Amino acid sequence: MSWNICVIGAGKIGQMIATLLKSSANYSVTVADRDLAALSALNKQGVSTRQIDVDDDAQLAQGLTGFDAVISAAPFFLTPKIAKAAKTAGAHYFDLTEDVAATNAVRELAQDSETAFMPQCGLAPGFVGIAGASLAAEFDEIDSLHMRVGALPLYPTNALKYNLTWSTDGLINEYCNPCDAIVNGERVKTAPLEDYELLGHDGVEYECFNTSGGLGTLPETLDGKARAVSYRSIRYPGHCDILKLLLKDLGLEHRRDLLKDIFETALPRTDQDVVLVYCTAKGMIDGALREKSLINKSFARTINGQVWSAIQVTTAAGVLGVVDLMRTGALPAKGFVRQEQVKLADFLNTEFGRLYRAGDVTEQNKAA
């Protein structure tokens, strides 16, 4: 059965989602936005579009009528409005948000819904939750699960060693908002930019630190089962110290509008990027203390004759993999659906999840 999908948001991720759906025999796709210039560019690529003003509730709900599913690739603060319109239109709902408050609003909408609501479906949260839950399930008793994700420039040239690769609003959210975690068996909120660590992979040294939103609903799922669960962003060494200067010493955590302007003025965007997913779990298997790691490294690539960044590919594949599983009946078709309900092997076997296989999913097992 084919599905008719509406993607809201004609930005970089929305364009990637539309390109992948358009090339699939199982889907038809329409992209909605109020930016006519962005829609015109998609029209030239043969993608169906429609102009919708998300701030107009009636127009939004009417515009979503007739679609099997809605994917929000819009900024996080529009999430509740779009999810409500999808419910009114009778469509399944998916989004990419890392924002905890927006996700809670989606959960409330899902309580009495006849369609499915599945937020946080991109890379982190999203794929990393699927990978982390799969890793934890391999243990008879899980002690700790630490998940780390970075979307980084291949060729860093500035002091931050960073380029913009995705939503600036989402990036600032991660750096400023409290972080969900499990510490000493208790669900807690931890401070962003803390719990600093260094790690290496393929001869490259990275730093990691707490950021908000990446865990999704995993702390709930592993509550009472794990002693420690955390999510940290991966950056090149030196990034965290500069962030603390900007956010704490200069007070820009209270001036997010100014911080966004600085980032978007001073940090160029790049398509020459790498996405690194690095999950590590420790616990008991057959009476022995064991540690396992799952690592995925993805690069920019050419799809349908166009170069797409690693963050575009991995984020779009994250949401479309679970859309495909719902279309084929592998996921619940009503109510709130969590990332950890997805089996990693099933996800990687979808036509979109295979893009992560191209990014080299490997497991490394070690006896403690």
N, C-alpha and C positions, 0 to 999 in steps of 0.2 A: 504494500500500500504506500503510495507516494503522499508526501505532506506538502502543504502550501505554507511557507514561512514568511513572516514579516520581521525584518531586522530594523530596529529603531536606532538610528545613529549612523551617519555616513562618514564617520571618521576613519582612522587607519585600521582599527580592528573591525569595524562594520564592513569596510571594503573587502577585507580578507575573508570574513565570514560569507559575504555575498559571492565572492569568486569561487570559493569551495562548493557552496550550495549549487551555483549555476552549472558547475561541471559535473554534478551528480545526477544520475537518472532517477533518483528517488525523491528529488525535491524540486519545487519551483520557489522562487524567492522574489520578494519585493522589499526594497529599502525605503524607509520613511525618514524624513528629516525636514526641517524648515529652511535649510540652507540650499537654495536653488543651484548655486554654483557646484556644490558637492554632489548633488543629485545629477546635474548635467554631466559631470565627469563619469558617473556610473552608467548613465544612459548611453554614452558613447561606447561603453564596453558591452552593451546589450543587456544590461541589468534593468529590470522593471523598477520604477520608482514612483513615489507619491509624496507630495508636500503635505506635511502634517505639523501643526503647532502643538507641541506637547503640553503647553500651558492651557490649551483649550480642552477641558475634560470631555465635553460632548463630542467635539470633532475627533479627539483621540480615540474614544471608545467606538465611534462609528467607523473610523478608519481601520480599526483592527478586526472588524466583523468579517467573518468568512475565512479567517486563517486558522490552520490547525494549531500553530504555535507562534509565539512572539518571543524574540530574543532581543533584550535590551543591551545595546552597546553604547548607551548614553551615559552621561555623568551620574555618579552615585546619588546625587541629591534629587534626581528625577525618578529614581527607582520606585518609590511607593506609588506615585501617580501612574506610571506605566503599568505596574503590576495590577493596580485596581482596574484600569481600563481593559487589560487582558482578561480579567475575571468577568467583567461585564460583557465582553465579547464572546466569552465561552472558549477561550484559547488556552492551551498550555503555556506556561511562562518560564523563561530562563533568563538569567543575567550574569554579569561578570563582576558584580560589586564586591569590594573588600570591606565596605562600611557595615559595622555591626548593627547600628540603629536601623538602617535601611533594610537589612536582612530580617530584623525582628518584625518590621512592618509587613514584609512579605509572608512571614510565618503566620501572622494573624489573619491575613487574607486567605491563607490556605486552609484554615481550620474547617470551614464548611463548604469548601469548593468541590465542584464536580470535575475539575481539571487539575492537573499537576502544577505545582509551583516549586521550582528548583533554582534557587539563587546561588551565587558564588561559584560559577561554573567555568572560570577561565583557567589560568595557570596556578595562581596562589592568591586566594583560595581557588580550588578546582582540582586540577590534575594532582597537585601535591597531596591533597587529602585522600584521593583514591589510592595513590602510591603508598602513603603512610599507613592507611588502614589495612592495606594488603600486607604490608610488612609486619604490622603488629599481629595480624591474624596467624602468622606462621609460628607464633610462640604459644606454648602451653600456658605460661604466665608472663605477661608483659611488664617489665620494670620501667623502661623509659623509651620515649620516642621523640627524636629531635629532627625537625624538618627545616631545611634551609633552601632558599631559592634566590637566585640573582639573575637579573637581566642587565647585561654589562656590555660596554663597547669593547670590540676586539682590540682597538688601538686607542687607549686612553691618552689624552694629551694635556689635560688641565689638572689643577691641584686636587680637585675632587675625584679625578680619575673616573668621570661619569659623563654620560650623554643622556638626553631625554630619549626614551624609547617607547613610552606609553603615557597615560593620563597624568598630567602634572597635579591635578587635584587629588587623584588616588595616591600618588607618591607622597604628597604632603600629609595626607591622612595617615599613611603608614608610619611616618616619622613622628607624628604628634599625638596620636590617640593611644589610650591604654591598650595593653596587649593581653589577650586571654592566654592562660597557661594552667598547667597542673604542677604544683610545687609541693613536694613532701606529701603527696596524696590528696592535696586540697586544690580545688579550683579557685584560682586567684586572678587578679589583674596585676600585671607587671608593667614597669615603666619602659617606654620605647627608648632605644639606643643603649640599653643596659645588657648585662649578661654577655659581655664581649668575649669572642673567641677567635682563634686563628686556625685555619685548616688549609691543606694543600691538595691539589688535584692536577694531574698531568704536568707536574713541574711548575705550576703557578700557585703562588700564595694568595689567600683571600682572608678577609676578616668578616665576621658575622656578628649581628647584634639584633636585639628584639625589635620587631616592628608589628604594627597592628593589622589584624584581619586575616592573616594567612592561614590560620588553623581552621576557619569555618566552624563547624559544629563538632569537631573531633574531641574537644575537652568534655563535652556532654557525653559523647559515646564512650569515652574511656574513663569517665568519672567512676571511681571505686575500683578500677582495674589496674591503672598505671600509677607509679609513684611520681613520674615526671614526664610532662609533655610540653614541647615548646616549638615556636616558629621564629626563625631569624632570617633576615635578609643578608645576602652575600654581596660584598663589595670588595674592591681592591683596597689594600691597607692605606690608611690615612683619611678615608672618607668620613668615618665616624667622628673623628676629632673636629673636623671642619664643620660638620653638622651641629655638634654641640656648641661650637662658637656662634654659629648663626642662630640657632634656636634658643639656646639658653643665655649665653653671654650678651647677645645683641637683642634678645627678646622677640625674635621673629616668629616664635611659636604662637604669639598673640597677634601677629600681623600676617596671617596666612595669605591675604591678598597681595601684600608687598612681596612676600617670599615667592609666590607664584610668578609675579612679574619679574623678579630677579632671575629665577630659574629659566623662564622662557626667553628672557632677553640675553642671558649670558651663556646658557648651555645649548649648543646646537643639537639637533636631532640627527640620528644616524641609523642607517639600515645595516651597517656592518657590526652586528652584535652577536652575542652568545648568551644562551639561557642555560644555566646550570641548576639542576635539581639534585639535592644531596640529602637523603633521608637515612637516619641511623636508628636502629632499635636494639634494645638489650633486654634479655629475659631468660626464662628457663625453657629448654626443649629436651624432652626425654631425660629429665633429672640433671642436666648440665647447664651451666650459665653460658649463654651464647650471645654473640653480637652479629647483626646483619646490616648491611648497607645497600641501598638502592640508589644508583646514580644515573642521571640522564643529562646529556649535553647536546644541545641543539644549536644550529647555526642558521644564518640567513640562507635562503635558497630561491631558485627560480621555479615558479609555478605558472603554467599557461603563458610562458614568455615574459613574465614580469618578475622582478626581484622583490621578495617580501622579507621583512626582518624576522629574526628568530622569535621575538616577542609577539609579532603578529601571528605567525604560524602556530606557535604553541598555545596562545590564548584562544584563537579561533578553533583549533583542533580540540581544546579542552571542552568547550561548550558544545561543539557539534558532535563529539563522540557520545556524550550523554543524551543529546537529542536523538541520535540514531538508535541508541539502546531503548529509549522510550517509544520511538516509532515502531520498533520491532517487538515490543511487549516485554522487554527484559527488565523494565523498571515500572513502579507503580504509576498508574495513569490518573491518580487523583490525590489531593492533599499535598503536604510538605514532603519533599524528597531530599535526602542528604547525599553529599558526595560519597560518604563511606558506605552507602548502600550499593555502590557500583563495584563490580569485580574488575580488578586491573586487567586480567587476561581478556575479559569480554570487551573492555574499553579499547585495548590495543588491537583487537581484531576488527573493529569497525573501520569503515572506509576512511574516516577522519583520524581516529586514534592511531592508525598506522604511521601517521606523520611523526609521532613520537618514536616509533621503532626506527625510523630513519635517523632520529636523533640519538640512537644507541642507548637503549635501556639495558642496564647491566645490574647484576647483583653480586656483591662481594660478601662472602661469609667468613667469619673468623671465630675460632674458639676463644673464649675469654680466658 
